[in-house]
């Protein structure tokens, strides 16, 4: 018995190491270039569905697909409705693993592990290293399943376990909850289904209880998704909720059909499965396919009204709204002449964040500084990627010069936002509000508002005022630092923070002056 337990644990370890390795090697699909290609490919509903199924087959995890889609939806590359369609169909593709698990592939699996492992060990074909690593992970998955299969074959004839098949045959609803618990603890429906086929082949679990266990995967997936997404907000929460509802609906539907057919004898789901495959393992695999088809069908049926409902119950957070471009879409690259106007609108959204930092520096601790900073950084990166994409197009020389100018402005805005965040974070953490720090906040806030006006209007008087306000203040700052050093009765940490704040203040003034120079240059070009 100890040897069987050791063999089972080793098989389980290989199985989940393979699943984890496969996900890690394929998560690079969320790169920017791939996401842009995916956004263009999913414009047609049929292609979006086929692509979702392909992504599910390759990644073998709807969670990985949901991760990729959540990032694309937040960044504005994909609409919520189209993302939900891709996610719904990705469930179908995950059935591939279960069908392979139903076959006896012991020798091909050993060859797959041996060849891919040797290629990786001797660093051959380094260009395709992630692909061979994914193949090795697939081999480990099925090798682990094969080891577990060897465990359950002798267990089925053990006298102490002889009552287990009878128990589940008598209480098939218990098998439903078994599948639910396994799926809640093991974050992969296809993994649990493959293990269920392995157990069923060993005779420890009958065919009908195995079917009920597959139906229970939907309830378990809903429980796991609910727990894992409890700290999510906005768009990621919407996608998680959508997946959860589809799983619950499929679980209830299939379990009901199975129980009705069992107790009434009316040919429904079981009769269909017996026509589809002559073997028990094949029928269980088809049951898993039907389960995922049910998720997709129920999810697509609700697709027309579901996005609006999800937005109501899980509204996007202000930070997610900021990180998501409002004007920059892939289609905007088709008109490079007007694209820079859209870039200017997005950059204006970035600078509108700066007054919130000043509010936080005035001891408004309700403002999520780090979330805003992260969102502004994501928006800045997407603006930079859009400008780089513009430069790769065959555009005129003068337009290319304008794009480069906007890149310089974007770098200034990014540095300004970073320093404003540090300035606000430094002062927000103090327990007291000395007069010097208060004057720094109010002075910087006034200059930022002036910069916003100048950037929006490009009026010469506004630009001149901004230039005057951002003149060199080195002498004044030295006097402020001297006063800080002579202050008595203050905490050393507060004095150090205020010294750092004065340095950040100077940096921000210099960056705002660079922005003023850019505005003046741009206004003259216009």
N, C-alpha and C positions, 0 to 999 in steps of 0.2 A: 504493500500500500504506500509506503514511504517513497519508493521508486516512482510510482505512478504520480504521486503528488509533485515530486521534483520534475518529472517529465512534463506535467501539465503547466507548472509555473514557468518552466523554460520556454515551452511553446507559447504561452501567453505573453512572455517577455518579447520573444521574437516578433510575435504578431503586432503588438503595439509599438515596438521600436520601428517596425516597417511602416506602420500607419503614420507615425510621427515624422519619420524621415521623408516619406512621400509628400506630406503636407509642407514640410520645410523647403523641399526642393522645388515645389510647384508654387509656393507663395510669391515667388519673384514675378509671377504673372501680373501682379498688381503694379508693375512699373508704369511710368507715365506713357511711354510709347504704346505699350500693349493696351492700356486703358483708352487711349485715343482711337486705336484701331477697333476696339470693342464697341466704343460709342458709335462709330460710323456703321459697323456691321449690324447693330441692333436696331437700326431705324425701321426695318421691316419686321413685323411681328413673327412671321414664320421663321425667318433667319434667327431672330432673337431666341425663339424657343429651341431651335436645333443647336444653337451655340450654347444655351444653358445646359442641354442634355450632354453635349460634348464636354463642357467644363466639369459637370458632375462625374462623368466617366473617368476623366483624367485625374481629378483631384480626389475622387472617392469621398468627398465630404461636402455636404451642403453648407456647413459652417464656414469652410474656406471660401466657397463661392460667395456666401453672404458677406464675409470680410472684404472681399474685392469689390463687391457691388456697393457696400456701404461707403467705402472710400470714394468711389466714382460718383455716387449720388451726392455726397457732401460737397465734393469739388465741382459739382454742376455739369460733369461730363455726361451724365445719364439721368433721365427723368425718373421719378419714383415709380411711375406706372410701368415703364419698360424694365427697370431693375427688378420689380416684383415678378414680371413675366419670366425673365431669365432665371430667377431663383426658383420659381415654381417648377420649371422644366428641368432644372439641375438635379432634382430628386430622382428623376427617371434614370439619369446616367449612373447614379450610384449603384444601381442594380447589377452592373457589370461584375463587380467583385463577388457578389453572391452566386451568380451563374458559374463563374470560374471555380468557386469553392465547391460547387456541386459535382465537379468532374474529378477524376483521378489523374493528377498531373505530377506525381511524385518525381519522376525522372526529369521532365522538362524544367521543373522548379530547381532541382539541383544544378542542372546545366546553366540556368539563368543566374543563380547566385555565384557559381564558380566563375563564369566568364566575366560578368560585370564586376565582381570583386577583384579579379586579377587585373582588369583594365584600370580600375581605380588605384590599386596598390602599386602598379608599375607606372602610373601617371601617363598612360597612353591616351591619345585623342583628347587632350586637355580642353579643346574647344567645346567638346560635347560632354564634359564632366558632369554637369547637373543632370543631363539625361541619363547617363549610366548610373549615377547615384540614385535616381528615381527608380530605375530598373532593379537595382539591388534591393531597394526598399520593398518593391513589389514582391520580389523573391522571398524576402524575409517574412512578409505577411503570409504567404501561402505555405512556407516551410513551418511557421508556427501553427497554422491550422492543421497541417499534416501531423505534427507532433501531438496536438490535442486529440486528433482522431484516434491515434494509437492508444491514448489513455482510456477513452470511453468504450472502446470495443471490449476489453476484458471486464470493465466495470458493469456492463449491462448484464453479465451472467453471475455477478457477485450476489450471494444470498441476502446480505444485509441491505442491498439496494434494490432488491426485486420489487419492493412495494412502491417505488417512486413512479414507474410508468402507470401502475394501476391508480395511484392517487390522482395524477393529472388527467387520466382518462375519465375518472369519476367527477373531478372538479376542474373542468376545462377553463372556468373563469379564473382559477388560481394561476393557470399558465399565462393568462392575459396580464395579470399583475406581476408575474415573474419577468415577462418581457419588458414591462414598464420599469421595474426596478433595475434590470440590467442596463436598459438604455439610459436611465437617469444617472447611473454610475459610470457607464462607458460611453463616452461622448462620440459615438459613431453608430448609426443605425445599421449600416452595411456590415460593420464589424460584428454586432450582436447577431444579425441574421446569419452571417457565415458561421459563427460559433454554434448557433441553433441547429444549422444543417449538420454540423459535425457531431453534436450531441445526439441528434435524431438518428444519424447513421449508426451510432453505437448502440442504439436501442434503449437508451436511458429516457428518451422522450418520444412519445407517440406522435403520429403524423398530425392528428387533429389538435392536440395541445401545442404542437410546434406552430401550427397555423394561428392559433389564438395568441401565442407569444409574439408572432410577427405583427399582429394587429395591435398588441400592447405597446409596440415600439413608438407609435404615435403619441400615446399618453406620456410615455417616458421622455420623449424628445421635448414635449411641451413643458414638462417639469424642469428638465435640465436647462432649456432656453430661458424659462422664467427666472431661474436662480442666477444664471450667468449674465442676464441682461438687466438685472435689478438696478444696477448703477448706471445704465445707459440712459441717455436722453435724446430727444429729437429724432433725426433720421435713422441712426442705427437702431434705436428702440422700435421705430416703425417697422423696419425690416424684420427684426426679431419677432415682433408680435404677429406679423403676417405669416411667418414660417410656423409659429406656434399654433395659430388657429387652423392652418391647413393640416397639420399633424393630428390635432385633436379631432377634427372632422373626419379624417380618414380612419382613425382608430375606432371611433364610434360606429361609423358606417360598416366597416368590414367585420367587426366583432358582432354586430347585430345580424348581418347576413349569415355568418357562420352558425350562430346559435339558432336562428330561425330554421336553417336547413337541417341542423342536427335534430331538433325536436319535432319538426313537422314533416320532414322527408321531402319537402319541395325542392327540386333541383335548382340550386342557385350558384353560389361561388364554388363549392366543392366539386360539383358536377363539371363546371367549366375547367377547373384545374386538372381533373382526371382526363379530360379530353386533350389537354395541352401537353401532358407528359405522362409516360408510363411508369416512371420511377418516383419514389417518395421524395428523394432529394430534389429532383427536378420540379415536382409540384410545389415544394416549399420555396424554391427559388422563384418560381412563377408567382407564388403568393406575395413575395416581397416586391416583385415587379408591379403586380396589381395594386399593392399598398402605395407605392410611389406614384403610379398613374392616378390613383384616387386623390392623393395630395395635389398633384398638378391640376387635375380636372376641377376639384373644388376651389383651388386657389384662382385659376383662370376664370371660373364662373363668376367670382366676386370681384374681378379685376376692375370693372367699370366704376364701381362705387367705393371700393376699398381704400384707394389712396386718400380721398377726401376724408373718409372716416378716421383713418390712421393719423392724419394731420390734426384732427380735432382732439383725439385722445392723447397723442404724443407730439405736441407742437415743437417745431425746431427751436433750439435755444438761440439767444442773441449771438453767442459765440459761433454757432454753426452757420447762422445767417451771414456773419462776417466772413468766415472762411470760404464760403461758397460764392464764386463770381456771379454777379447779376447780369453782366453785359458780355463777358468773354465766352463765346461758344466756338466750337470747331468751325461752324459755318462762317464765322466772322473772318476767317483767313481767306475766304474767297473774294473779299473786297478789301485789300490792303490799304487803299486810300482812306477808307473810313475807320479802319481798325484802331488807329491811334486815338481817335475820339473816344472809343470805348475803353481803351487803356486809361485815358485821362479820368474817366468816370470811376473806374475801379481804384485808381490811385487816390482819388478824392475820398472814397470810402475809407481808405487806410488812414488818411490824416484826420478824419472825423473821430477816430478812436482816441486821439491824443487828449482832448478835453476830459474824457472819462478818467484818464490817468491822473489828471489834476484833481478831479473830484475824490479819487481814492487817496491822494496825498493829503487832502483836507480831512482825513480820518473817516472817510466813508468806506467802512470795511465790508459793505454788502456787495461792492463791485468785485467780480472775480478776475483779479489782475492776471493771474497766470493763464487762465482760459482765454482771456482777450488777447494776451500776448501770443499765445500759440496760434489762435485763429488768424491774427494779423500776419504772422509768419507764413502760414499756409497760403493766405491770399497773395502775399508778396512773391512766394515761390511760383505760384501759378501765373502771375503777371509776367514774371521773368521768363518762364517757359513759353508763354505766348509770344513775347517779343523775340525770343530766339527762333521760334517757328516762323515768324514774319521775315526774319533775316535770311532764312533758308529759301524763301520764295524768290522768283526772278522779278525783283522790283527795281524801280528807277533809283539812280544814285542819290538824288535829293531826298527821296523817301527813306532810303537806307540810313542817311545821315540823321533824319528825324527819329528813326527807331533807336539808333545809338544814343541820341540825346535823351530819349525817354528811358533808356536803360540806365543812364547816369542819374537821372532824376529818381528812378526806382531805387537805386543803391543808396541815395541820400535819404529817401523816405524810410527805407528799411533800417538804416543806422539810426535815424532820428527816433523811430518807434522803439527800437531796442534801448536807447539811452533814456527815453522818456519813461519806459517801463522800469528801468533800474532806479531812476530818480524817484518815481512814485513809490516803488517797493521799499526803498531806503527810508523815506519819510513816514510811510504808513506804519512801519514797525515800531515807531517811537511811542512811548507812553505819554509824553508831554508835547506841547506845541510851542516851542520858544518863538520869539518874534522874528528872528532872522530866518528861520525855516519858513515861516508863514509868508514873509516878504518874497522869498525865492519862488514859492508856489504861485503867488498872485502875479509876480512879474513875468514868469514863464508862461502862465496861462494867457495873459494879455498878448504876449508876442505870438503865441500859437494861434489865437483867434484872428490876429492881424494877418498871419500867414495864410490862414484858410480863406479869408476875404480876398487877399491878393492872388491866390492860386485860382480862385473861382472867377474873379472879374478880370484879372490881369490889367486892372486900371493903373495908370502910371502913378497917381497919388498914393494908392494903397501900396504899391511896390516901393516907392520912395520912403514911405513911413516905415515899412518893414526893414529897409536898409538902414534907416536911422536907429531903429530899436535894436538892431543886431550889430552895432558897432562894437569895437573892442572894449571889453569891460575888465581888462586885466587888473588895473589899478584898484578899481572898486572891490573886486573879489579878494585882493590881497588884504584890504582893510577889513573886510568881513571875517576873513580867517584869523586876523589878529585879534579881533573882538571875541571870537569863539575861544581862542586860546587863553584870553584873560578872564573869561567868565568863571564865576565861583559858584559852588553849590550845585553844579550840574553833574549828572552821571557821565562817567568817562565814555560809555558806549554811545550816549546821545551826541556828545561832542565829536566823536570819531565819525558817526553817521552823517552829521551836518557838514563836516569837512569833506566827506565823500560826495555829499549832495552838491556842494559848491563846485566841485570838479565836474560833476555831471551837468550842472547848470551851464558851465562854460562850454562844454562839448555841445550841448543842445543849442546854445546861442550860435556857435560856429556853424552847425549843420543847418539851422534856420537861415543863416546868411547865405550859405551855398544854395539853398532852395530859392532865396530871393534873387540871386544872380541868375539861376536857371530861368525863373519866371521872366526876368527882364530880357534875357537873351531870346526866349521863346516869343515874347510879345513883339520884339523887333523883327523877328523872322516872319511873323504873321503880317 
